[in-house]
């Protein structure tokens, strides 16, 4: 389906009487907005593979970025529009003294006294001497109040006591968008369990952030790529069906028509488009 054909279908949707209100550049801008809205809608409601297939050519998922302090600079990179952000934090677990780290498969860590470490926690262990395979990030399984195993580990030496061993609990959670008017609220402070983000001046800011204490160490982002193919409604050569399914293109047309009706016509007309979108999602 070419841009000219898309324009023809759009004109039929809004009615030929209204088809000349906007010139091609304005229609192209309206369709770019409709395209991004359609991708967002599909992304939010992904529950079947076929729905992902409709947008897989324009979104990228689980792309890793390393924040500098709490900032990711997105100027000039591939991110056009952020869909979701997941942030990684490490928080020290105080007052844990290691009694033994076994040279077994898997490794068993024993502590002096009970801990609040539970099955499913992810720990980052460092500065282990001797049995150095225990260093790194591991999901753990609790065996008792003082013992837990490091899943997927295999010992490689005799453990040596050290006062420098550190254990951090790793948090890797999706961030909530922080609205400007919520910043002053004491109830909207980000935590490693419920991190937040904001975007301004081509930079993503991740919270919480306390330099030297609580800092995001990694972020994975789902986003719409800058390689997004937008529609030129004056083009009679490019077949957009090679990039998007026809069903998805018709859905974009429906969204653009609804937006047009809200702008130039009336609310009942937009409701009619809503009914059409429910019949042909």
C-alpha positions in Angstrom: 0.0 0.0 0.0 1.6 3.3 -1.1 1.2 6.7 0.5 -1.2 7.8 -2.1 -3.4 4.8 -1.5 -3.2 5.4 2.3 -4.3 9.0 1.6 -7.3 7.8 -0.4 -8.5 5.5 2.3 -8.0 8.3 4.9 -10.1 10.6 2.7 -12.9 8.1 2.6 -12.7 7.7 6.3 -13.1 11.4 7.0 -15.3 12.2 4.1 -14.4 13.7 0.7 -15.8 17.1 1.9 -13.1 17.4 4.5 -10.2 15.7 2.5 -8.8 19.0 1.3 -8.6 20.8 4.6 -5.0 19.8 5.3 -2.1 19.8 2.8 0.2 16.8 2.5 2.9 18.0 5.0 0.2 18.5 7.7 -1.3 15.1 6.9 2.2 13.5 7.1 2.7 15.0 10.6 -0.7 13.8 11.7 0.1 10.3 10.4 3.5 10.3 12.2 1.7 11.0 15.5 -0.9 8.3 14.7 1.9 5.8 13.9 3.6 6.4 17.2 0.3 6.2 19.1 -0.5 2.9 17.3 2.9 1.4 18.2 2.5 2.5 21.9 -1.0 1.0 22.0 0.2 -2.3 20.5 3.2 -2.4 22.9 1.0 -1.8 26.0 -1.4 -4.6 25.0 1.0 -7.2 23.8 -0.5 -10.6 24.5 0.0 -12.6 21.3 2.9 -13.1 19.0 1.0 -11.7 16.0 0.6 -8.4 17.8 4.3 -8.1 18.4 4.9 -9.1 14.7 3.1 -5.9 13.7 5.6 -3.6 15.4 8.8 -5.7 15.6 10.4 -3.8 12.8 10.3 -0.5 14.6 10.8 -1.3 18.3 13.9 -2.5 20.1 13.7 -4.2 23.5 16.0 -4.9 26.4 18.7 -2.6 25.0 21.4 -2.0 27.7 22.8 1.4 28.7 25.2 2.3 31.4 24.3 5.5 33.4 27.0 8.0 34.2 26.0 8.7 37.8 22.2 8.7 37.2 22.1 10.0 33.7 21.8 8.4 30.2 22.6 10.7 27.3 20.3 9.8 24.4 21.2 12.6 22.0 22.3 11.3 18.7 21.6 7.6 19.4 18.9 5.3 18.2 16.1 6.2 20.7 13.2 8.1 19.1 10.6 7.4 21.8 11.0 5.6 25.1 8.5 2.8 25.8 9.8 1.3 29.1 12.9 1.6 31.3 14.2 -1.0 33.8 16.9 0.1 36.2 19.5 -1.9 38.2 20.6 -1.0 41.7 22.9 -2.5 44.2 22.2 -2.0 47.9 24.7 -3.2 50.6 23.4 -5.7 53.1 25.0 -4.7 56.4 26.2 -6.8 59.4 26.7 -10.0 57.5 29.8 -12.0 58.4 30.7 -15.0 56.3 31.6 -18.2 58.1 32.3 -20.4 55.1 31.9 -20.6 51.4 32.1 -24.2 50.2 34.1 -25.6 47.4 31.1 -27.4 46.0 28.6 -27.4 43.1 26.6 -25.3 43.8 28.5 -23.1 46.3 26.9 -22.9 49.7 27.4 -19.7 51.7 27.2 -19.9 55.5 26.9 -16.9 57.7 27.4 -16.2 61.4 23.9 -15.7 62.6 20.6 -15.5 60.6 20.0 -13.1 57.7 17.0 -11.7 55.9 18.2 -13.2 52.6 15.5 -15.2 50.9 15.1 -17.6 48.0 14.8 -15.6 44.7 17.0 -12.7 45.9 19.9 -11.7 43.6 23.1 -11.0 45.4 26.3 -9.3 44.2 29.3 -10.8 46.1 32.8 -9.4 45.9 36.3 -9.6 47.5 36.1 -13.3 48.3 39.6 -14.8 48.6 40.4 -18.4 47.7 37.1 -19.6 46.4 36.9 -16.7 44.0 34.1 -18.4 41.9 31.7 -17.0 44.6 32.4 -13.5 43.4 29.8 -12.1 41.0 26.0 -11.9 40.8 23.9 -15.0 41.7 20.3 -15.8 42.3 20.1 -17.6 45.6 18.2 -20.4 47.2 17.8 -20.3 51.0 18.7 -23.5 52.8 18.4 -22.4 56.4 18.5 -19.2 58.4 22.3 -19.2 58.0 22.9 -20.9 54.7 22.1 -20.3 51.1 23.3 -21.6 47.7 24.4 -19.6 44.7 22.4 -20.9 41.7 24.6 -22.0 38.8 27.8 -21.7 40.7 30.7 -24.1 41.0 33.5 -23.7 43.6 37.1 -23.4 42.5 39.2 -23.2 45.7 39.5 -23.2 49.4 37.7 -20.3 51.1 39.9 -17.9 53.1 38.5 -15.6 55.8 38.6 -11.9 54.9 37.1 -8.8 56.4 36.7 -7.2 53.0 33.9 -9.4 51.7 30.9 -7.3 50.6 27.4 -8.5 49.7 24.9 -6.3 47.9 21.3 -7.1 47.2 20.5 -6.4 43.5 17.3 -4.7 42.4 16.3 -4.7 38.8 12.9 -3.1 38.4 10.8 -1.2 35.9 10.8 2.6 36.4 7.7 4.7 36.8 7.6 8.0 34.9 8.1 10.9 37.3 5.8 13.9 36.5 7.1 17.4 37.2 4.3 18.2 39.6 5.0 15.0 41.6 8.7 15.9 42.4 7.8 17.9 45.5 5.7 15.1 47.0 7.3 13.0 49.8 5.1 10.1 48.7 6.7 10.0 45.2 10.3 9.4 46.2 12.0 6.7 44.1 13.4 3.6 45.7 15.3 0.6 44.3 12.1 -1.4 44.6 10.1 1.3 42.8 12.6 3.4 40.7 11.5 6.4 38.7 12.7 8.3 35.6 12.3 11.6 33.8 13.5 12.8 30.3 14.6 16.3 29.5 17.1 17.9 27.1 17.9 14.5 25.5 18.9 13.0 28.8 17.2 10.3 30.9 17.5 10.8 34.7 17.1 7.7 37.0 16.0 7.9 40.6 16.8 7.2 43.4 20.3 8.7 43.2 22.6 9.3 46.2 26.2 9.7 44.9 28.4 7.0 46.4 25.5 5.3 48.2 22.6 4.4 45.9 23.3 4.8 42.2 21.8 3.0 39.2 24.4 0.8 37.6 22.6 -0.3 34.5 19.4 0.3 32.6 17.6 -1.6 29.9 15.3 0.3 27.6 12.5 -0.6 25.2 12.0 2.1 22.6 10.9 3.1 19.2 13.9 3.3 16.9 14.9 6.3 14.9 14.8 4.0 11.9 11.0 4.3 12.1 9.5 4.3 8.6 6.9 7.1 8.5 4.3 7.6 5.8 4.5 10.1 3.0 1.0 10.4 1.7 2.2 12.0 -1.6 4.4 9.0 -2.4 3.2 6.6 -5.1 6.3 4.3 -5.2 7.1 3.0 -1.7 5.0 0.0 -0.7 4.6 0.4 3.1 3.1 -3.1 3.3 6.7 -4.4 3.1 7.4 -2.7 6.5 4.0 -3.0 8.2 1.1 -5.4 7.9 -1.9 -4.1 6.0 -4.0 -4.6 9.2 -1.6 -2.3 11.1 -1.7 0.4 8.4 -5.5 0.4 8.5 -5.3 0.8 12.3 -3.0 3.8 11.9 -5.5 5.3 9.4 -8.3 4.8 12.0 -6.3 6.6 14.7 -5.4 9.5 12.3 -9.1 9.7 11.2 -10.2 9.9 14.9 -7.6 12.6 15.6 -8.8 14.5 12.5 -12.5 14.3 13.6 -11.7 15.6 17.0 -9.8 18.5 15.5 -12.2 19.5 12.6 -15.5 17.8 13.1 -17.3 16.7 16.2 -17.1 14.2 19.0 -19.9 11.9 17.6 -17.8 11.5 14.4 -14.8 10.4 16.5 -17.0 7.9 18.4 -18.0 6.4 15.0 -14.3 5.8 14.4 -13.9 4.3 17.8 -16.6 1.7 16.9 -14.8 0.9 13.7 -11.5 0.4 15.6 -13.3 -2.0 18.0 -14.6 -4.0 15.1 -11.2 -4.0 13.3 -8.5 -3.6 16.0 
